[in-house]
Amino acid sequence: MMLPELQDVGEAYITVTFPDGADRSYPKGTTVGEILRDWGKVPSEELLAARVGGRLVDLSAGLSEDAVVEPLTFGDLEGKEIYWHSSAHILAQAVQQLLPEAKLGIGPAIREGFYYDFDMPEPFSDEDLGRIEERMFQIIRQDIPFRREEVPRPEAIRIMSERDERYKVELLEEDIEEETVSLYRQGEFVDLCRGPHVPSTGYIKAVKLLSVAGAYWRGDERRPMLQRIYGISFPSEEDLEAFLRRREEIERRDHRRLGKQLDLFSIQEDGGPGLVYWHPKGARVRTIIEDFWRTEHYKRGYELVYTPHIAKVELWERSGHMAWFRESMFSPMEVEDQAYLLKPMNCPFHILMYKSKTRSY
């Protein structure tokens, strides 16, 4: 594609600035992918999406005004997230092709890989995972384009209702306020999604489904239990194999496995997920570590203090914790008409302690 050099070309053209500081002009409507391929500093097959003026967009997005355009590859954090998010859509398409009764929850990228939640009459089996993975490879080989479609919210609700996707309808009715929303299609599959995505399913080169777990819809134990499939994908088989070797080593050293094998501690679901019960051997190891920690701090001139585990809500309001971290804090408890909160951190307590007497500066 031959595109003009930067010049005074009038209102029909826009100016694009690249990460290296270069400026070029292009006709309005030129896609981000065409612009980045013309720039030529990143191999075409490595381009996944782009950042335009700080906003993440598909390579198929057309530009209508001057902008700074930056390429995104798998080497970028956002590039990985887009790659894995697209892989989650391929997973969902594969599941619904094989198991049409499966209803979609959500399917984001996570720190390493992706997952998708499904409402299923029966849990997924190991055999199901193998079939789903093979169907994903078929979809990848078909190289189906990801197509973005922006529609009015009522239209999106109608589309999802016709597909009996009740969880998507709930999100549209209760969580999404925008009047226009985006859907992504690949073949017959359609999903509610902000995007962006890789250009087509063929960009995903190596994929592995890792595990299945239960997950309550919206993390609420009063809501339906969905089946969550975890997976990982990479631009090469070598990268995938290296990840799986590293994961195997991490699992071998997993503290949950070692805690059980060595009778150090247990986690009792009846008491609450993630809450540790230290067994005698574990308590002894913990005490040794704590004693070592205290000794080393004393050697270096530190002093130890102890503070309460709860405090009045007003303290956390004054410290700013309520404004910034309220959603991550436990609910208040009422004691004699006074609301208290479990401490998220110690800083306000230490400040109160410092204020407890006159200090010389």
C-alpha positions as CSV (number, residue, x, y, z in Angstrom):
1,M,0.0,0.0,0.0
2,M,1.6,3.3,-1.1
3,L,0.7,6.1,1.3
4,P,1.6,9.8,1.0
5,E,4.4,11.4,3.0
6,L,3.6,14.2,5.4
7,Q,2.6,17.4,3.6
8,D,-0.1,20.0,3.5
9,V,-2.9,17.7,2.2
10,G,-5.9,19.5,3.6
11,E,-8.9,18.2,5.6
12,A,-9.1,14.8,3.9
13,Y,-5.9,13.7,5.6
14,I,-4.9,13.2,9.2
15,T,-1.4,13.3,10.9
16,V,-0.3,10.2,12.7
17,T,2.6,10.3,15.2
18,F,4.5,7.1,15.9
19,P,6.5,6.0,19.0
20,D,9.8,6.9,17.4
21,G,8.6,10.5,16.9
22,A,8.0,10.2,13.2
23,D,4.9,11.9,11.7
24,R,3.1,10.8,8.5
25,S,-0.2,11.7,6.9
26,Y,-2.9,9.3,5.8
27,P,-6.4,9.6,4.3
28,K,-9.1,9.8,6.9
29,G,-10.6,6.3,7.5
30,T,-7.3,4.5,7.1
31,T,-7.2,1.6,9.5
32,V,-4.8,1.4,12.4
33,G,-3.4,-1.9,10.9
34,E,-2.7,-0.3,7.6
35,I,-1.0,2.6,9.3
36,L,1.3,0.4,11.4
37,R,2.1,-1.9,8.5
38,D,3.1,1.2,6.5
39,W,5.3,2.4,9.4
40,G,7.0,-1.0,9.2
41,K,8.8,-1.1,12.5
42,V,7.0,-4.1,13.8
43,P,6.6,-7.3,11.8
44,S,3.0,-7.6,10.5
45,E,2.4,-11.0,12.0
46,E,3.3,-9.7,15.5
47,L,0.8,-6.8,15.5
48,L,-2.2,-7.7,17.7
49,A,-3.9,-4.3,18.4
50,A,-2.9,-0.7,19.1
51,R,-3.0,2.2,21.5
52,V,-4.4,5.3,19.9
53,G,-4.2,8.4,22.1
54,G,-4.1,6.2,25.1
55,R,-7.1,4.1,24.1
56,L,-6.8,0.4,23.1
57,V,-8.3,-0.3,19.7
58,D,-8.6,-3.1,17.1
59,L,-6.3,-3.0,14.1
60,S,-9.4,-2.7,12.0
61,A,-10.4,0.6,13.6
62,G,-10.4,3.5,11.2
63,L,-8.9,6.9,12.2
64,S,-10.7,10.1,11.5
65,E,-8.4,12.6,13.3
66,D,-4.8,13.3,14.2
67,A,-3.5,10.8,16.8
68,V,-0.5,9.1,18.4
69,V,-0.5,5.4,17.4
70,E,1.5,2.7,19.2
71,P,1.6,-0.9,18.2
72,L,0.8,-3.7,20.7
73,T,2.4,-7.1,20.5
74,F,2.6,-10.1,22.8
75,G,5.6,-8.6,24.4
76,D,3.5,-5.8,25.8
77,L,1.3,-6.3,28.9
78,E,-1.7,-5.0,27.1
79,G,-0.9,-7.2,24.1
80,K,-0.8,-10.3,26.3
81,E,-4.2,-9.4,27.8
82,I,-5.7,-8.9,24.4
83,Y,-4.2,-12.2,23.2
84,W,-5.5,-14.1,26.2
85,H,-8.9,-12.4,26.0
86,S,-9.3,-13.4,22.4
87,S,-8.3,-16.9,23.4
88,A,-11.2,-16.9,25.9
89,H,-13.6,-16.0,23.2
90,I,-12.3,-19.0,21.1
91,L,-12.8,-21.2,24.2
92,A,-16.4,-20.0,24.6
93,Q,-17.1,-20.6,20.9
94,A,-15.7,-24.1,21.1
95,V,-17.8,-25.0,24.2
96,Q,-21.0,-23.8,22.6
97,Q,-20.3,-25.6,19.4
98,L,-19.9,-28.9,21.3
99,L,-22.3,-28.2,24.1
100,P,-25.1,-25.8,22.9
101,E,-26.8,-25.9,26.3
102,A,-23.8,-24.0,27.8
103,K,-24.7,-20.5,28.9
104,L,-22.0,-17.8,29.0
105,G,-20.8,-16.0,32.1
106,I,-17.7,-13.9,31.7
107,G,-14.3,-14.6,30.1
108,P,-11.5,-12.2,30.9
109,A,-7.7,-12.4,30.6
110,I,-6.0,-12.9,34.0
111,R,-2.4,-12.5,35.2
112,E,-1.3,-15.7,33.3
113,G,-3.8,-16.8,30.8
114,F,-7.6,-16.6,30.7
115,Y,-10.8,-18.3,31.9
116,Y,-14.4,-18.5,30.9
117,D,-17.4,-19.2,33.1
118,F,-20.2,-21.4,31.8
119,D,-23.6,-22.4,33.3
120,M,-23.8,-26.1,32.6
121,P,-26.3,-28.8,33.7
122,E,-23.3,-31.1,34.6
123,P,-19.7,-30.4,35.4
124,F,-17.1,-30.6,32.7
125,S,-15.1,-33.9,32.6
126,D,-11.5,-34.4,31.6
127,E,-12.8,-35.9,28.4
128,D,-14.8,-32.7,27.7
129,L,-11.7,-30.6,28.1
130,G,-9.8,-32.7,25.5
131,R,-12.7,-32.3,23.0
132,I,-13.0,-28.6,23.7
133,E,-9.3,-28.1,23.2
134,E,-9.4,-29.9,19.9
135,R,-12.3,-27.8,18.7
136,M,-10.4,-24.7,19.7
137,F,-7.6,-25.8,17.4
138,Q,-10.2,-26.3,14.6
139,I,-11.5,-22.7,15.1
140,I,-7.9,-21.4,15.1
141,R,-7.1,-23.2,11.9
142,Q,-10.2,-21.6,10.3
143,D,-8.7,-18.2,10.9
144,I,-12.1,-16.6,11.6
145,P,-12.0,-12.7,11.8
146,F,-13.0,-11.0,15.0
147,R,-15.6,-8.4,14.0
148,R,-16.6,-5.5,16.3
149,E,-20.2,-4.3,16.1
150,E,-21.6,-1.3,18.0
151,V,-25.3,-1.4,18.7
152,P,-27.8,0.4,20.9
153,R,-28.1,-1.3,24.3
154,P,-31.7,-2.4,23.7
155,E,-30.6,-4.1,20.5
156,A,-27.8,-5.9,22.4
157,I,-30.4,-7.0,25.0
158,R,-32.6,-8.3,22.2
159,I,-29.7,-10.3,20.6
160,M,-28.6,-11.8,23.9
161,S,-32.2,-12.6,24.9
162,E,-32.8,-14.4,21.6
163,R,-29.7,-16.5,22.3
164,D,-31.0,-17.2,25.8
165,E,-27.8,-15.7,27.3
166,R,-29.4,-14.6,30.6
167,Y,-26.2,-13.6,32.3
168,K,-25.3,-11.3,29.4
169,V,-28.8,-9.8,29.6
170,E,-28.3,-9.2,33.4
171,L,-25.0,-7.4,32.7
172,L,-26.7,-5.2,30.1
173,E,-29.7,-4.4,32.2
174,E,-28.0,-3.9,35.6
175,D,-24.3,-3.0,35.1
176,I,-23.9,-1.3,31.7
177,E,-25.1,2.3,31.5
178,E,-23.8,3.3,28.0
179,E,-26.5,3.7,25.4
180,T,-24.2,2.1,22.8
181,V,-22.4,-1.2,23.5
182,S,-20.0,-3.3,21.5
183,L,-20.4,-6.9,20.5
184,Y,-17.7,-9.1,19.0
185,R,-18.5,-11.8,16.4
186,Q,-16.4,-14.7,15.1
187,G,-18.4,-16.8,12.7
188,E,-21.7,-17.8,14.4
189,F,-20.5,-16.9,17.8
190,V,-21.3,-13.5,19.4
191,D,-20.3,-12.1,22.8
192,L,-20.8,-8.9,24.7
193,C,-17.3,-7.3,25.0
194,R,-15.5,-4.0,25.1
195,G,-12.5,-5.4,23.2
196,P,-10.2,-5.0,21.5
197,H,-9.2,-8.4,20.0
198,V,-6.6,-9.8,17.8
199,P,-7.6,-9.6,14.1
200,S,-8.6,-13.3,13.7
201,T,-8.6,-16.6,15.5
202,G,-5.5,-17.7,13.5
203,Y,-3.3,-15.3,15.5
204,I,-3.5,-17.8,18.5
205,K,-0.7,-20.3,17.8
206,A,-0.5,-22.5,20.9
207,V,-3.2,-23.1,23.5
208,K,-3.7,-25.4,26.5
209,L,-6.7,-25.8,28.8
210,L,-5.4,-26.2,32.3
211,S,-8.2,-26.9,34.8
212,V,-11.8,-26.6,35.8
213,A,-13.2,-25.0,39.0
214,G,-16.5,-23.9,40.4
215,A,-17.2,-20.2,40.6
216,Y,-20.3,-18.4,41.9
217,W,-21.9,-15.9,39.4
218,R,-20.5,-12.5,40.5
219,G,-18.7,-14.1,43.4
220,D,-22.0,-14.4,45.3
221,E,-22.6,-17.7,47.0
222,R,-26.4,-17.0,46.8
223,R,-26.1,-17.0,43.0
224,P,-25.7,-20.0,40.6
225,M,-22.5,-22.0,40.7
226,L,-20.8,-21.8,37.2
227,Q,-18.1,-24.0,35.7
228,R,-14.9,-22.1,35.1
229,I,-12.4,-23.3,32.5
230,Y,-8.8,-21.9,32.8
231,G,-6.5,-21.8,29.9
232,I,-3.2,-20.4,28.6
233,S,-2.0,-19.5,25.1
234,F,1.2,-18.3,23.4
235,P,2.5,-17.3,20.0
236,S,4.6,-20.4,19.8
237,E,4.7,-24.0,21.0
238,E,8.1,-23.4,22.5
239,D,6.7,-20.6,24.7
240,L,3.8,-22.9,25.8
241,E,6.1,-25.8,26.7
242,A,8.3,-23.5,28.7
243,F,5.3,-22.2,30.6
244,L,4.0,-25.8,31.3
245,R,7.5,-26.8,32.7
246,R,7.6,-23.8,34.9
247,R,4.0,-24.4,36.1
248,E,4.8,-28.0,36.9
249,E,7.8,-26.9,39.1
250,I,5.6,-24.2,40.8
251,E,2.9,-26.9,41.6
252,R,5.6,-29.2,43.0
253,R,6.4,-26.4,45.5
254,D,2.9,-25.2,46.1
255,H,2.5,-24.3,49.7
256,R,-1.0,-25.9,49.8
257,R,0.3,-29.2,48.7
258,L,3.4,-29.1,51.0
259,G,1.2,-28.0,53.9
260,K,-0.9,-31.1,53.5
261,Q,2.0,-33.5,52.8
262,L,4.1,-32.3,55.8
263,D,1.0,-31.8,58.1
264,L,1.9,-28.1,58.6
265,F,-1.6,-26.6,58.2
266,S,-5.0,-27.0,56.6
267,I,-7.7,-24.8,55.1
268,Q,-11.2,-25.8,56.3
269,E,-13.9,-24.7,53.9
270,D,-16.4,-24.9,56.8
271,G,-14.5,-22.1,58.4
272,G,-14.1,-20.0,55.3
273,P,-11.9,-20.2,52.1
274,G,-8.3,-19.2,52.5
275,L,-8.3,-19.2,56.3
276,V,-5.3,-21.2,57.6
277,Y,-5.5,-23.6,60.6
278,W,-1.9,-24.2,61.8
279,H,-1.2,-27.8,63.0
280,P,1.4,-28.5,65.7
281,K,4.2,-28.9,63.3
282,G,3.2,-25.8,61.3
283,A,2.8,-23.8,64.5
284,R,6.4,-24.8,65.5
285,V,7.8,-23.7,62.1
286,R,5.8,-20.5,62.3
287,T,7.1,-19.7,65.8
288,I,10.7,-20.3,64.6
289,I,10.3,-18.0,61.7
290,E,8.6,-15.3,63.8
291,D,11.4,-15.5,66.4
292,F,14.0,-15.1,63.7
293,W,12.2,-12.1,62.3
294,R,12.0,-10.4,65.7
295,T,15.6,-11.1,66.5
296,E,16.8,-9.6,63.2
297,H,14.7,-6.5,63.6
298,Y,15.9,-6.0,67.2
299,K,19.5,-6.3,65.9
300,R,18.8,-3.4,63.5
301,G,17.3,-1.1,66.0
302,Y,13.6,-1.7,65.3
303,E,11.0,-1.6,68.1
304,L,7.9,-3.7,68.1
305,V,4.4,-2.6,68.9
306,Y,1.0,-4.3,69.0
307,T,-2.3,-2.6,67.9
308,P,-6.0,-3.6,67.9
309,H,-7.5,-5.6,65.1
310,I,-10.6,-3.2,64.8
311,A,-11.2,0.5,65.1
312,K,-14.1,2.9,64.8
313,V,-15.3,3.6,61.2
314,E,-14.6,7.3,61.7
315,L,-10.8,6.5,62.0
316,W,-10.8,4.9,58.6
317,E,-12.9,7.7,57.1
318,R,-10.3,10.2,58.5
319,S,-7.4,8.2,57.2
320,G,-8.9,8.0,53.7
321,H,-9.2,4.2,53.6
322,M,-13.0,4.3,53.3
323,A,-12.8,6.5,50.3
324,W,-10.2,4.5,48.5
325,F,-10.5,0.9,49.7
326,R,-14.0,0.5,50.9
327,E,-14.9,-2.3,48.4
328,S,-11.9,-4.3,49.6
329,M,-12.7,-4.0,53.3
330,F,-14.9,-6.2,55.5
331,S,-18.4,-5.0,56.4
332,P,-18.7,-2.9,59.6
333,M,-19.7,-4.6,62.9
334,E,-22.0,-2.8,65.4
335,V,-20.9,-2.8,69.1
336,E,-23.1,-0.7,71.5
337,D,-24.3,1.5,68.7
338,Q,-20.8,2.2,67.4
339,A,-19.6,0.9,64.0
340,Y,-16.2,-0.8,63.9
341,L,-14.1,-2.1,61.0
342,L,-11.5,-4.8,60.8
343,K,-8.2,-3.0,60.1
344,P,-6.9,-3.1,56.4
345,M,-3.5,-1.9,57.6
346,N,-1.6,-0.6,60.6
347,C,-0.7,3.0,59.6
348,P,-3.5,4.9,61.4
349,F,-2.9,3.0,64.6
350,H,0.8,3.9,64.5
351,I,-0.1,7.6,64.0
352,L,-2.5,7.5,67.0
353,M,0.3,5.9,69.1
354,Y,2.7,8.6,68.0
355,K,0.1,11.3,69.0
356,S,-0.3,9.8,72.5
357,K,2.4,12.0,74.0
358,T,4.3,15.2,73.4
359,R,7.2,14.9,71.0
360,S,10.2,17.0,70.5
361,Y,11.2,17.9,67.0
